[in-house]
Amino acid sequence: SIGGFPNGLSAVASREETLPLYEMYLQGYKMKIMTKATAYHFHEQTGGCRSVEQDKAESCYSKDEQIFRERIKELDEKYKK
């Protein structure tokens, strides 16, 4: 099973989609790129990264990056990549 989205990320939740996709890759799932697909990303007026004051956002991104790198190491060890 896939570990899902990581716990402990800040309100900006930087790279939250990357970890479950990377784990799927390590488990052998095949991923396809649909070059003609169109993706829409709707932005809410509030919440997420918009709920963090600009002067605090950088520390949130740094914290999330640290969590991301630690989790990548854990996944690589788990799947012996």
N, C-alpha and C positions, 0 to 999 in steps of 0.2 A: 504494500500500500504506500501511497505517497504521503509524506509528512505534513503536507498542507502549508498554509501560510505561516510564517514564523511569528512567534509570540515575542513581545517586548519591543517591537519597533515603535518609533516615535509617531506623532501625528502625521508627519510627512510620509511615512511608510515607504521610504525609498527602496526600490528593487524588490518589493514584496512579491511580484509575479515571477521573478527570475528563479528563486529557489525551488518551488515545486516543479517548474519546467526542467530545471537542471536535474532534479532527482528522477523525473520521468526519463530523461535522456540516459542517465546512469543505469536505470533499470532495463534499458534496451528498447524503449518505445521509439518508434519511428516518427519523426516530425516532418511535416511537409510545409513548404511555403507556397501560399497561393498568391502568385505574383499579380493576379488581376483582381484580387479582393480589395474591398474598400472597408476601412475601419473608421469608426466614429468614436471619439472620446468626448463625452459630455462633461462639462465642467460645472459643478455646482457653485453657487455664490459663496457658500460657507462650508466649513469642514475640511478635514484632511490638511494638506499643506497650507491652505488659506486660513486655517485657524491658528497658525503659529506666527508670532510677530517676526518680522524680517530679521531683526538682530539676533533672534534665537534660532532661526531656521538652520543656519550653518552648523550649529552644534547638533541639531537633530539629524542632519544628513550625515555628519561624522559618526554619530552613535550608530545609526543604521548601517553605515558602511562597515563598521567594526563587527556588528552582529552578522552581516552578510558574509564577511571573510571568514569568521569563525565557523559559520554553518557550512560554507563550502568545504572547509578542511574536514569537518565532521562527515560530510557526505562522501568526499573522496576516500576517506579512511573506511567508511562503512562499505563502500562498493569497490574498494581497492583500485581506484583509477590511477 
